[in-house]
Amino acid sequence: MPTRILLVDDHAVVRQGLKQILEGPLEDAVFGDAGSGAEALDQARGGDWDVVLLDVSLPDRSGLEILKELRQGQPKLPILVLSMYPEEQIAVRVLRAGANGYVTKKAVASDLLTAVRKALAGGRYVSPSLAERLAMEVGAGTQKAPHETLSDREYQVFRLLALGNTVKSIGEELSLSPQTVSTHRSRILEKMGLTTNAELTQYAISNHLLE
């Protein structure tokens, strides 16, 4: 039986690169691809996949939203999340959402291959640096950093606000009304104990959330 791998990324060159990395070591692998969240859901539901490699940044919907939706319908489907964001920004959030692992796009090919093999075996992939961070968080108790209290959507809006985006541009990027974005902004400021966008930016910089 071949190993069926679904590659989800809005850039065809990235999907091709992932295929080239994996098709040598995994000699029996066959690949499908999707360039959007909608395509990913259609492909995942219509095929018998062994593992999904899911980009967190898709043009129509957040990869986190797609992850949660796939988890509801196919709870045993191994899903690895790929992202350009460093681990400290989103990895813990991804794992809590049910991913079998998180791999940055800056990772070496051997790390990606290790993650895929672990997922295929029913396990979870956590890099040594992320494992150390998780261990430190457990040792420090259950208190969360302010940005970790945000919902996934609030965290998206938080990062865009911290990057200097306007309410209107954020709404256009996330397909939300300006009023909804403003509501998210108010909740974010309240949860984090801040009052201005400038303070959000300073917090994000201090916590290395914009790198």
ChimeraX attribute file (.defattr): number of C-alpha atoms within 10 A of each C-alpha:
attribute: neighborCount
match mode: 1-to-1
recipient: residues
	/A:1	5
	/A:2	11
	/A:3	15
	/A:4	17
	/A:5	22
	/A:6	24
	/A:7	25
	/A:8	29
	/A:9	27
	/A:10	18
	/A:11	13
	/A:12	14
	/A:13	10
	/A:14	15
	/A:15	21
	/A:16	14
	/A:17	10
	/A:18	19
	/A:19	20
	/A:20	12
	/A:21	15
	/A:22	19
	/A:23	14
	/A:24	10
	/A:25	11
	/A:26	15
	/A:27	10
	/A:28	11
	/A:29	16
	/A:30	15
	/A:31	18
	/A:32	17
	/A:33	21
	/A:34	21
	/A:35	18
	/A:36	22
	/A:37	26
	/A:38	15
	/A:39	14
	/A:40	24
	/A:41	16
	/A:42	11
	/A:43	18
	/A:44	21
	/A:45	13
	/A:46	9
	/A:47	11
	/A:48	13
	/A:49	18
	/A:50	19
	/A:51	23
	/A:52	27
	/A:53	23
	/A:54	27
	/A:55	30
	/A:56	24
	/A:57	19
	/A:58	19
	/A:59	14
	/A:60	15
	/A:61	16
	/A:62	18
	/A:63	24
	/A:64	24
	/A:65	15
	/A:66	20
	/A:67	24
	/A:68	16
	/A:69	13
	/A:70	20
	/A:71	17
	/A:72	11
	/A:73	11
	/A:74	12
	/A:75	12
	/A:76	12
	/A:77	20
	/A:78	25
	/A:79	25
	/A:80	28
	/A:81	23
	/A:82	24
	/A:83	20
	/A:84	14
	/A:85	18
	/A:86	17
	/A:87	19
	/A:88	15
	/A:89	19
	/A:90	18
	/A:91	22
	/A:92	18
	/A:93	18
	/A:94	23
	/A:95	17
	/A:96	9
	/A:97	15
	/A:98	18
	/A:99	25
	/A:100	25
	/A:101	25
	/A:102	30
	/A:103	26
	/A:104	17
	/A:105	17
	/A:106	12
	/A:107	13
	/A:108	11
	/A:109	14
	/A:110	12
	/A:111	15
	/A:112	24
	/A:113	16
	/A:114	13
	/A:115	22
	/A:116	28
	/A:117	16
	/A:118	18
	/A:119	22
	/A:120	19
	/A:121	11
	/A:122	14
	/A:123	14
	/A:124	20
	/A:125	23
	/A:126	20
	/A:127	17
	/A:128	9
	/A:129	11
	/A:130	16
	/A:131	12
	/A:132	12
	/A:133	15
	/A:134	14
	/A:135	11
	/A:136	11
	/A:137	13
	/A:138	11
	/A:139	9
	/A:140	10
	/A:141	8
	/A:142	8
	/A:143	10
	/A:144	10
	/A:145	10
	/A:146	14
	/A:147	20
	/A:148	16
	/A:149	14
	/A:150	18
	/A:151	13
	/A:152	17
	/A:153	14
	/A:154	19
	/A:155	20
	/A:156	15
	/A:157	23
	/A:158	23
	/A:159	18
	/A:160	18
	/A:161	22
	/A:162	21
	/A:163	16
	/A:164	13
	/A:165	15
	/A:166	15
	/A:167	19
	/A:168	14
	/A:169	15
	/A:170	20
	/A:171	18
	/A:172	13
	/A:173	12
	/A:174	16
	/A:175	12
	/A:176	14
	/A:177	14
	/A:178	16
	/A:179	12
	/A:180	12
	/A:181	25
	/A:182	16
	/A:183	12
	/A:184	20
	/A:185	21
	/A:186	15
	/A:187	14
	/A:188	23
	/A:189	17
	/A:190	11
	/A:191	14
	/A:192	17
	/A:193	12
	/A:194	15
	/A:195	13
	/A:196	13
	/A:197	18
	/A:198	14
	/A:199	15
	/A:200	23
	/A:201	20
	/A:202	12
	/A:203	18
	/A:204	20
	/A:205	14
	/A:206	10
	/A:207	14
	/A:208	12
	/A:209	18
	/A:210	16
	/A:211	11
